[in-house]
Amino acid sequence: MLNIYLTRHGQDLDNFHGILNGRRDKPLSYIGRRQAKEAATKLKNLVKFDFIYTSPLKRAYKTAKIISKNQGISTPIVMQNLIERDFGKMTGKSLGENEVLCKLHIIKTNTCTYFLNPAGAETFPQLVVRAKKVLSFIQKNYKDGNILLVTHGDIGKMIYAVFYKIEWKKALKSLSFGNTDLLSLSVRTKPDKAKVIETVQFNF
């Protein structure tokens, strides 16, 4: 049986400073490196991965490298479609500017405020299309084994939504996907039980 696991990168410098990063390519913070090492230890005791795929951005690739080393895998495989959402004009803005600059075009949850359609940004329906490509590739190329995808918040939530056939707005409202949290995408796992590791998040 094929088992797909999904994790988000450790905290990066933009996360630490409260900056909307999107495709800004900042490295992991000290906290992020610690999160990645702790996640690698937990994962080694939980599951042996056959392959690890990662976003090309530094924060995800470094997280994947730390996990790969702990798993005895030589190197993670870069998958372009795992890259974070393009935030358009919101790239580099502070978290507090979400509601001001995007006004009514937001979805607000207890943990995050999502902007929907600022100039130049990918929309969530576009992310859904990309998420389908990710899952289609994995499911076409692997019939069994354990596959880890190291990715980002917004695209990660859409991969979760596509796998469980959840409408994207509902997925945003129902799923919290913090740094180095781990999701198990499996036909044996109900959507509300998909999170198998929840990492302690730090204020920034």
Summary of the structure (lengths in Angstrom):
residues: 204
radius of gyration: 15.9
end to end distance: 39.8
largest distance: 47.7
contacts: 689
relative contact order: 0.22
helix: 44%
strand: 19%
